Protein backbone atom coordinates (compact mmCIF):
# COMPACT_ATOMS: atom_id res chain seq x y z
CA UNK A 1 0.00 0.00 0.00
CA UNK A 2 1.29 3.44 -0.90
CA UNK A 3 1.55 6.18 1.68
CA UNK A 4 1.67 8.93 -0.89
CA UNK A 5 -0.91 9.62 -3.62
CA UNK A 6 -0.25 12.32 -6.22
CA UNK A 7 -2.66 15.25 -5.89
CA UNK A 8 -4.51 14.66 -9.19
CA UNK A 9 -4.66 10.87 -8.97
CA UNK A 10 -8.07 9.43 -8.03
CA UNK A 11 -8.32 7.77 -4.62
CA UNK A 12 -9.46 4.50 -6.18
CA UNK A 13 -10.58 3.12 -9.53
CA UNK A 14 -14.14 4.35 -8.96
CA UNK A 15 -13.10 7.93 -8.12
CA UNK A 16 -13.55 10.58 -10.75
CA UNK A 17 -10.48 12.12 -12.35
CA UNK A 18 -9.52 15.37 -10.62
CA UNK A 19 -11.94 14.58 -7.78
CA UNK A 20 -10.96 16.56 -4.70
CA UNK A 21 -9.94 14.27 -1.85
CA UNK A 22 -10.39 15.27 1.78
CA UNK A 23 -7.30 15.99 3.82
CA UNK A 24 -6.72 14.49 7.26
CA UNK A 25 -7.36 17.94 8.76
CA UNK A 26 -10.80 18.00 7.13
CA UNK A 27 -11.71 14.46 8.22
CA UNK A 28 -10.51 14.72 11.83
CA UNK A 29 -13.41 16.88 13.14
CA UNK A 30 -15.91 14.55 11.44
CA UNK A 31 -14.29 11.50 13.03
CA UNK A 32 -14.25 13.14 16.46
CA UNK A 33 -17.97 13.92 16.20
CA UNK A 34 -18.68 10.28 15.27
CA UNK A 35 -16.66 9.19 18.31
CA UNK A 36 -18.64 11.58 20.52
CA UNK A 37 -21.93 10.13 19.22
CA UNK A 38 -20.69 6.58 19.90
CA UNK A 39 -19.87 7.55 23.48
CA UNK A 40 -23.30 9.18 23.86
CA UNK A 41 -24.95 6.08 22.45
CA UNK A 42 -23.23 3.82 24.98
CA UNK A 43 -23.92 6.12 27.93
CA UNK A 44 -20.30 7.31 28.22
CA UNK A 45 -19.14 3.86 29.34
CA UNK A 46 -15.49 2.90 29.40
CA UNK A 47 -14.05 1.67 26.12
CA UNK A 48 -13.58 -1.80 27.63
CA UNK A 49 -17.36 -2.03 28.18
CA UNK A 50 -18.04 -0.94 24.60
CA UNK A 51 -15.49 -3.49 23.33
CA UNK A 52 -17.26 -6.20 25.33
CA UNK A 53 -20.66 -5.31 23.88
CA UNK A 54 -19.47 -5.01 20.29
CA UNK A 55 -16.91 -7.84 20.37
CA UNK A 56 -14.49 -5.73 18.33
CA UNK A 57 -10.82 -4.85 18.68
CA UNK A 58 -10.18 -2.27 21.43
CA UNK A 59 -7.55 -0.48 19.31
CA UNK A 60 -10.08 0.09 16.53
CA UNK A 61 -12.74 1.42 18.88
CA UNK A 62 -10.20 3.60 20.71
CA UNK A 63 -8.99 5.02 17.39
CA UNK A 64 -12.53 6.08 16.47
CA UNK A 65 -13.50 7.44 19.89
CA UNK A 66 -10.26 9.12 20.94
CA UNK A 67 -8.29 9.80 17.76
CA UNK A 68 -10.96 10.71 15.22
CA UNK A 69 -10.48 7.71 12.92
CA UNK A 70 -13.47 6.87 10.76
CA UNK A 71 -15.30 3.67 11.75
CA UNK A 72 -15.15 0.65 9.46
CA UNK A 73 -18.26 -0.80 7.88
CA UNK A 74 -17.97 -3.77 10.23
CA UNK A 75 -17.92 -1.46 13.26
CA UNK A 76 -20.95 0.48 12.02
CA UNK A 77 -22.92 -2.73 11.50
CA UNK A 78 -21.93 -4.07 14.94
CA UNK A 79 -23.03 -0.81 16.60
CA UNK A 80 -26.33 -0.89 14.71
CA UNK A 81 -26.92 -4.53 15.63
CA UNK A 82 -26.14 -3.91 19.30
CA UNK A 83 -28.11 -0.69 19.71
CA UNK A 84 -30.53 -0.23 16.81
CA UNK A 85 -29.00 3.17 16.07
CA UNK A 86 -29.44 4.77 12.67
CA UNK A 87 -26.11 4.64 10.82
CA UNK A 88 -27.06 7.94 9.16
CA UNK A 89 -27.41 9.59 12.59
CA UNK A 90 -24.18 8.00 13.80
CA UNK A 91 -22.22 9.35 10.83
CA UNK A 92 -23.87 12.75 10.42
CA UNK A 93 -25.79 13.53 13.61
CA UNK A 94 -28.83 14.25 11.43
CA UNK A 95 -32.22 12.58 11.40
CA UNK A 96 -33.69 10.16 13.88
CA UNK A 97 -31.24 8.58 16.32
CA UNK A 98 -32.92 5.18 16.01
CA UNK A 99 -34.54 3.57 12.99
CA UNK A 100 -38.29 3.33 13.39
CA UNK A 101 -38.32 -0.22 11.98
CA UNK A 102 -35.63 -1.54 14.32
CA UNK A 103 -36.21 -2.24 18.00
CA UNK A 104 -33.25 -0.90 19.90
CA UNK A 105 -32.19 -2.51 23.17
CA UNK A 106 -31.63 -0.12 26.02
CA UNK A 107 -28.06 0.80 26.78
CA UNK A 108 -26.61 -0.36 30.09
CA UNK A 109 -26.81 3.24 31.27
CA UNK A 110 -30.57 3.35 30.55
CA UNK A 111 -31.14 0.00 32.27
CA UNK A 112 -29.29 1.15 35.41
CA UNK A 113 -31.14 4.47 35.42
CA UNK A 114 -34.49 2.67 35.05
CA UNK A 115 -33.59 0.20 37.80
CA UNK A 116 -32.63 3.04 40.14
CA UNK A 117 -35.88 4.86 39.37
CA UNK A 118 -37.96 1.73 40.04
CA UNK A 119 -36.04 1.05 43.25
CA UNK A 120 -36.39 4.62 44.46
CA UNK A 121 -40.06 5.00 43.54
CA UNK A 122 -41.64 1.55 43.98
CA UNK A 123 -39.69 -0.75 46.25
CA UNK A 124 -38.31 1.56 48.95
CA UNK A 125 -41.73 2.80 50.22
CA UNK A 126 -42.95 -0.82 50.45
CA UNK A 127 -39.90 -1.83 52.46
CA UNK A 128 -40.40 1.12 54.81
CA UNK A 129 -43.96 -0.08 55.58
CA UNK A 130 -42.85 -3.57 56.58
N, C-alpha and C positions, 0 to 999 in steps of 0.2 A: 504494500500500500504506500502511495506517495504522500509525503507530508506537505508538498508544495504543489499548488495548481496554478498555472498561468492565469492571469486576470481575465482574459477573454475566452478561456476554455470552459465549456459547459461542465457542470458538476458531475453529471452522469450522461449516459447515452440518451436519456429521455428529456434532458434539459434543452432548452432552446439556445441557439447560438446567440452570443452576446447577452444572455440572461444575467441580470445582476444577482450575485450571490450575497447572502448576508454575512457580515463579519462577526467574529466572536463577540465584539463589543455590542453589536445590535441584538444578538441572541441571548446574551447573559441576563438582561432584565426579564426577558420572557421566561427563561428557565427558572429564575428565582421566584417569579410569581406562580409558576406551576408547582414548585416545591412548597410554597406557602399554602396553596390550596390543598395539597396532599396532607400537610400537617393539620390544617383545619378539618379536613375530612376525617382524619383519624383521632381527632380530639387532642391534638398536641401531645400524643404519646411519644415515648422514646423510640428511636429508630429500631432498637432490638424488638420492640413489640410489633412494629409495623412489618419488620422482616418476618417475624413468626407468623403473622396473619397472611402475608402474601406469599410466603415460601420462596422468596427471591434472595439474591445475593446482597448482603449488607453494603458492600462497596458501591453497587449500582444505585441502591436507594439513597445512600449518603450523598453520592455525586449529584443526584437530582435535587434533594432537599437542601443540601448545604453549599453546593458549588455551582448550581445553576445549569447542570447538564440537562439536556432534553431526555425525557423518558423514552424507552424503547416501546415498540408496539406490544411486546410481551408484557411489559410492566403495566401499560395502560389497560390491557385486557384483564390482567390479574386484579388490578384495582377495581375495575368495573364489576368483575365477578364477585369480589369480596364485599363490595359496598353498594352496588347498584348505581353508582354515580354516572352522570352523563360525561362521556369523554369530551364532548364539545365544551362543557362547562369547565372541566379540569384543565383543558388546554388554553381556553380563552377567557374564562371567568364570565362568559355571557350565556344567557338562557337559563333554563331550569337546572338546578343542581342535580336533580335525580330524574331519570327517564320515567315518564308516566307509566309505561308498559312494564317496567321492571320493579319488582318488589325489592327494596333495599333493606338489608339487615341493619339493625341499630349498631352504631359503633360502641365499643366498650365504654367510652365516656358517657354515652347516652344511657346505657344499661345501668351503670353505677349511679348516675344522677337520678334515674327513675327509681332505682332500689332505695336510694336515700330518701326520696320524696315519699315513697310508700311507707317506709319505716317511720319517718318523722310524723306523717299524717295519720296513718291507719293503725299501726301496731302499738306504738308507744302509749297512746291513751288507753288502749285495752289492757296493757300490762299494768298501768298505774291503777286501774280499777280492781285488779285482782288482789 
